[in-house]
């Protein structure tokens, strides 16, 4: 990494020109006087033959240049191994344009050398560039950085990852509810592994990673695997730590700002108490927010379509008995006490537990899915729980 001031290639153009002129002086480069029309004719000729556009080197022998036309250029790459490029396939590429501006191929070598760059890690689509850049390094008798060209990430269909596949910026993954550590874990394992270890902390990745162990083949980005891994990281995380990350992420979630506006100390305590159940069912912070929504709604609850179906038929009469059983709890209001009361009521009334729990969940959360219904009762507390159930039977 670079710890100095930002470097502008534009501002360093005089330095780039000086190196280009030094290469000419050394006989390692030459001036080309081909006209734009001649250059375009070269490109058209190459295209007609099905070849990549390439300069034909017509001015090479008119100046005393020692740039090699034969032999080969070898790139020693920590991922790809020893890669050989015949020099005949490396055209006499431009290092300085006629307007005095350097090309990227030339400027990046000069800048990396002057900045003391020792290691270059980039996509393997730059491997051919590495061969061209090696020519400049060696012509100037400069140390060549250690190079590692890693495979590109492909989509699930095997094509190079693009916006069509959902190749998004980091901010988008935050808005989708992925934990930073889980995303890093997933990205680190694209094309690299450490034995059978799937789940890794940042400390693990730092200790275990070796660029030489990266595979040569392209890795495929799979959102389902990322989601599953994110869920594992959420479940492994300490509840208090997960709560802090969840709260800090709320501004970036679609429903987050509304939740954040209602997040007082009472709801924070309720949310912390609900987390063990919530994170067992959620694989992202978005799903966690959806599961926690019942804590942030006002009475009377809006009942969604699936939950409304659970309140049809005899369900409201069953719910009335469940309300009475819960109201009769005399000791501490806990998940265990609520479960004992509901089970006793179900047995006495000849009901299956699900026939009582499902309408109870719908009344308490407005949804057909939620954390365990007895956990919901405990988190909401006696007064709020009884009031929500009463709203559906009155």
N, C-alpha and C positions, 0 to 999 in steps of 0.2 A: 504494500500500500504506500501511497505517497503522502507524506506528512508536511510537505512544504506548501508554498503559495500555489494557487491555481496557475497552470501553464497554458498560455494561449498560443496555438500554432501560428495564428495570423501575426502576432507580435514577434514571433521568432523567425519570420521569413528571411531576414538578412543572414541569420545563422545557417538556415537551410541552403541558401544560395552559395554561401561560402564553402560549405562541404561539397556541393555539386561542382563548383569550380576547382576544388582540390582534387576531386575524382578525375576531372578532365586533365588537370596538370599531371596527375600520376599515370595517365594513359589508361585509366579504368572506365572512362566514360567518354562520349564524343558528342559534338554538336550535330544536330540533324537539320538540314535546310529544306526538307520536303515541304511542298506547299499544301495548304488545306485540301486542295483538289486531289493532289497525289495521295494524301492520307486516306481520303474518302474512297478513292479508287481501290486502294489496298483492302479496305474493309469490305467493299462490294465484291471484290474478287474472292476473298475468303468466304463470304456468305454463299456465293454461288457454288463454291466447292464443298459447302457443308462444314467448313472449318471455323473455329473461333477467330474473331478479328485479331490480327497480330501484325506488328510492325516488321517489315521484311529486312530491316538492317541495311538498307541501301547506302547509308552514309558511313557505315562502320569502317570500311577500308579506305576512306578518304582522309581519315585522321589516324594518327598512331594510337590505336586503342588495343589494350590487352584484355578486354572483357572476353572471357572464353566462349567460343561458339560450340566447341566440342566438350566431351567429358560429361560429368554430372555433378549436380549439387546434392549433398546429403544433409538431411535434417535429422538430428538426433532428438527424438521426441519421447518424453517420459510415459506417454500413453500409447502412442502409435508405434513406438519402436523406431528403428532406423528406416527412414523413408527416402528413396532415391528418385531424383528428378533429372532426366536427361537435359542437358543445357540447350539442346536444339528445340525442346518444348517450352523453354523459358524465353520468350521474345525479348528483344532489347527494349525493355520498358522505359517509359519516360520518367525522369526524376525531377526535371524542371521544365515548366511550360514556357512558351515563347514570350508570355507576359511577365516572366520572372517569378511566378508563383510555383512553389513546390507541389508535387503530387503527394497524396497520402502515403504511398508506398515509401517515399523517400523521407518525408517529414517525420513519420512515426519512428523510424530507425534512429534518426538524429536525436529526437526528443527522448526516446527511451535510453539511449546511450548517455546523454547529458544529465538525465535525471538519476542515473545509477540504477536503472531497473535490472534486476537480476533474474526474475522469473516472470514468464508470460504464460497465462492460462486463458484460453479462448476456444471458441467453437472450431470443430474440425473442418468447417467450410473455409477457414483461413489457412489451411495447410499449404496450399499452393503459394499464398502470399508469403508464408514463412520462407519458402525456397528463394523467392525473389529478394526478400529482406536479408537473407543470409549472404547474398552476393554483395550487398552494400556493406554489411558488417565486416566481411573478410577483405573487401577492397580497401576499407579504411583501417584495417588491422585492429579492429575493436573486438573486445570480448563479446561472444554471442550469449545472450541470456538463456537460461534453462527454459525450454519450451514444452508446453503440454497442451495438446489439442484434443479437447474432450468432445465426445459425441453429442450431437444435437438432440433435443427432446422432441419426440414425435407425438402425435395424437393417437388416440386409441385405434384409428384406422391405419396407422403406419405412415401417414404423411407428415411432413415437417410441421411442427406446431405453429399455428397461426390464430388470428382472431376468430376464425371459423370454428376452431376447437375450444375457444374460451381462453386463449393465451392472454391473461389479464395482468394488470399491474398489481403491485403488492397491496395497494389500498382496496382493490376489489376483493381480494381474498380476506381482508379484515372485515369488510362489509358482509361477506358470506359466512362469517362466524368461525373462521379457522384460527386456532391458537398459533402464535409466532413459533413456539418450539415445535409444534406438530408439523407446520409447514416446512421448517428447516429440516426436520427429521425426514420428511417425505422427499424433499428435493435432494438431500444428501444421498439417499438410497437409490436415486435414479441413475443407474449405471454403476453403482458401487455398493458393496456390502461388507459386513464384518461377521463372517460366520453365519450363524442362524439368528443373529440379533436383529429384530425388526424395529423394536421401540428403543429409542436412544435419547438421552438428554444431550444438551449442548456440550456439557463436559465430556460425555462419552464420544461424541463426534470429533471433538478437538483431539482427544487422546488416541482415537482409533484411526482417523482418516489418513490415508496415504495416497497421493495423486497417482502413484504408480499402479495402484490396485483398481483404477477406474477401467471399466470395460471399453472396448473399441466400438462395439455396436451401439446403435441409437436406442435410447430408452423410451418407453411409451408412458405418457402422462395419463393416469387413470383416476378420475375424480372419485370413483367409488372407493378406491384404496386410500386416497387421501382422507376421505370422510371417515372411514373406519379407523384409521390411525389417529385422527383427531379425537374421536370418541374415546379411544384408549388413553390418550394423554389427559383428557378431561376427567376420566374416572380415577386416574392415578393421582391427580392433583389434590393437594390439601384444599378443603372446602373454603377456608378463609382466603387463600390465594386465588382460587377460581372466582370467588365473589369479586375480589378486587379487579381482576382482569375483565370480568363480565361488565362491571359498572363502568370501567374505563372505555369499554368498547361500545356501550350503548349509543353514544352520539353517531356512530357509523352504521348502526343497524336500522332497518326500515321502521321498525316499531320502537326503536330505542329512545328517541327524544321524548315521546309521550310517557314512557316508563320512567325515564330519568326525572321528569317533572314531578312525578308522584312518589319518588323514592325517599321517603322520610326514614327516620331511625327505626320506627316500628316495622316498616316493610323490609328494611335491610335485615332486621332480626328474623323476620318470617322467611325471607329469601334464603338466608344462611341455614335456617332449620330445614328448609325444603330441599336444599341442594343434594343431599345424599340420594333422595329419590329421583330428583330431576335429572341428574347427570347419568343415572343408570339407563335412561331412555333417550338421551340426547347425544347426537354425534357432532353437533356444531353449536356455537353460541346462539345462532338463530333459532335452532330447535329448543335450546334451553330457554330462550326468551318466550317462545311460543308455549312451552310447558309451564312457565311461571306466570303467564298472563292472568291466571285466576286470582293472583294476589293483588292485581292492580285495577280490577274492574269494580264498578259501583253497583250497588243493588238498585233495582232488581236487575239480575243478570240477563244479558241477551243470550238466548239459547240457540245454538246453531242447529242445522237441520238434522244431523245425525243424533245429537243429544235429545232433540225434541222427540225423535222416534222412540227413544228409551223411556220417555215419560208418558207414552200412550197406553191404552188398555187399562189393566189393573195396577199399573205402576204407581199412580198417584196415591192409591189407597195403601199400597205397600209402603210408600214413602211416608204416609201419615203415621203408620205404626213405627217406622224407623225413627221418625222425629220424636215420638213419645219415648222410645227406648233410650235415645241419646239424652233427652231432657232429664231422664231419671238418674243419670250418672251423678252420684253424690260426692265422689272423691275427686282426685286430680283429673283434669281433662288431658288425657294422653292418648296416643295411638293405640296402646294396649287396652286401655279402658274402653275406648270406642269400639274396638274390634270385639271385645268380650260382649258388650251390650248388643251389637248388631248380630253376632252369631247366636246369642241366646234368643233374640227376637226371631231370627230366621228359623231356628229349630222349633220354637214354640208355634210359629205360624205355618209350619210345613213348607217353607220356601227354601229354594236353593240359595246359597249365599250370593251368587251372581245376580239373581233376580232382585236382590235388595241393593247390592253394591252398585249396579249399573245405573239405576235411576238416581241413587244417592250421589254418584259422581256427576251426573248431568246437572243435578240441582246445585251442587257445590261449585262447579267450574264452568258450566254452560257448554261443556264439550263432552265427547264420548270417550276421549282418552285423557289421561292425566297421570301424575304419580299415584302411588297406592292410595286408595280412597281414605284409609285410616290415617295415613300420613297427612293427607290434605286436611282432614278434620283437626288433627293436632296442630298443624301450622296455622290454620285460620282462627283457632280458638273457639271456645264454647259459644260466646255471644254471636259472633259472625256466622258460625256454622249453622246454628239453630235458626237464625234469621233467614239465611239463604234457602234452607230447606222449607221453612214456613212460607216463603214467597211462592213456592211451587205447589202448595197444597191448599192455600187459602182461596 
